[in-house]
Amino acid sequence: MFRHFAIIACCLLLIGCHKEEKGVWQAYVARGDNPGLGMELDSDGHHLAGAVYIMDANKPGDFAAGQKYPIQIQSELPNRVVFVVFFAPHQPDIVALKLNGPVAGPSFHGVMQSADGRGDPINFDFQRVN
């Protein structure tokens, strides 16, 4: 009995000690005739923050030239982040970002879609920038 308790306690300790990797990752998607869309995720090792960018058509992939819309994280799960972004005042968009793994390493893949499932999903290949 004690052995099972010890195994469970060790597992809980390992899970509780797990920390996300610190860093910043960016992804950019060209959208044909529409302005490109960028996304930035910033991890402090415990929580995520970030922004969605509407990119300047004359400077594709240049985040500094894009229009930045900060995101408000609503929930963080290992493979799914739900956030709110305001592209217009008083008009929140609730968005889900499904991840193929943790926000870590040199790169990872994510699929962004409206949380209610409407609209087309947008694929992002995130690259670490710091």
N, C-alpha and C positions, 0 to 999 in steps of 0.2 A: 504494500500500500504506500509506504513512504517513498519507494522508488518511483512510482507513478507520479506522486506529488512533486518529486524533485525534477522529473523530466518536464512536467507541465510548467513548473516555476522557471526552469531554464529557458523554455520556449518563449514564455511571456516576457522574460527579461530581454532576450534577444530581439523580440519584436519591438518592445518599448525603447530599446537603445538605437534602433535603426534611424538614421538621419538621411535626409535627402542630400544630394550633392549641391554645393554652392556653385552658382554660375549664372550666365545669361546665354540664352539660345534664341536665334532668330530664324524665321522662315519667310519666304516670299513666293507668291504665286502670280503669274501673269494671267490676265483674264480676257484675252482678245481685245475687243473694242472698249471694254470697261477698264477703269484704272486698276492697276495691280493691287493686291491685298497682301499685307505683311502682318506678322505676328511676332511678338517678343515675350518670352517667359523668363522671369528672374526668380531664382531660388536663393533664399538666405540660409538654406540648410534645414529649415523647418516648415516654411510656408512659401507659396508662390505668389507672385505679383506679375503684372505685365501690361501689355497694351496691344491693341489692334491698330494697324496703320492703313490708311488709304494712300497709295503711293502716287507720286507725281508721274504723270504719263511720260514726261520728258527725261525722267531720271529713274528708270526702272531698277528696283532693288536698293535704292538709296534711302535708307530709313530716315536719315536726317532731313531729307527733302519731303517726306511724307507727312500727312496730317495724322497726328497721334490721338488715339482714343483710349485712355486708361481703362482697364477692366477691374471689376470688383468680384473677387472670387467668392462664390456661394458655397461650394463644396469641393473638397479634394479627396479623391480616392486614388489608389495606385495607378489605375488605367483610365481614369475619367475625371475631368475638371469641368465644373459648371460655373459659368461666370455671367455677369451682366456688363453690357457695354452700352453707352449712350452715344449713338451716332447723331441724334438730335435731342435737344433739351426735352425733358419730360416724356421721352419715348424710349424706354429701356428695351433692349434686345437680350433675351436670355439664351445663352449659347452653351453647347456642350462640346468639349474637345476630348475625343477618344484617343488614347495613346497606346502605342504598341509595347510600351514598357515604361520604366521610370524616367523622369526628367533628369537625365544623367548621361555621362559619357560624351563623346564627340558629336553624336547625332542620334536622333530618334524620329519616328514618324507619328503624325497625328492627323485626325480627321475632324474638322470643325463643321458643326451643323446646328441649326436652331434646335433648342432643347425640346420643342414640340415635334420635331421630325420634319417640319415643313422646309421646303427649299432644298437646293442641291447641296450635297456634302462637298467640302473643299479640303483637298489633301495638302498637307504641309510636311516638308522634310526639313526639320529643325537642325541647325548647325550651331555648335558652341562658338560664341564670339569672344569669350574671355575665360 
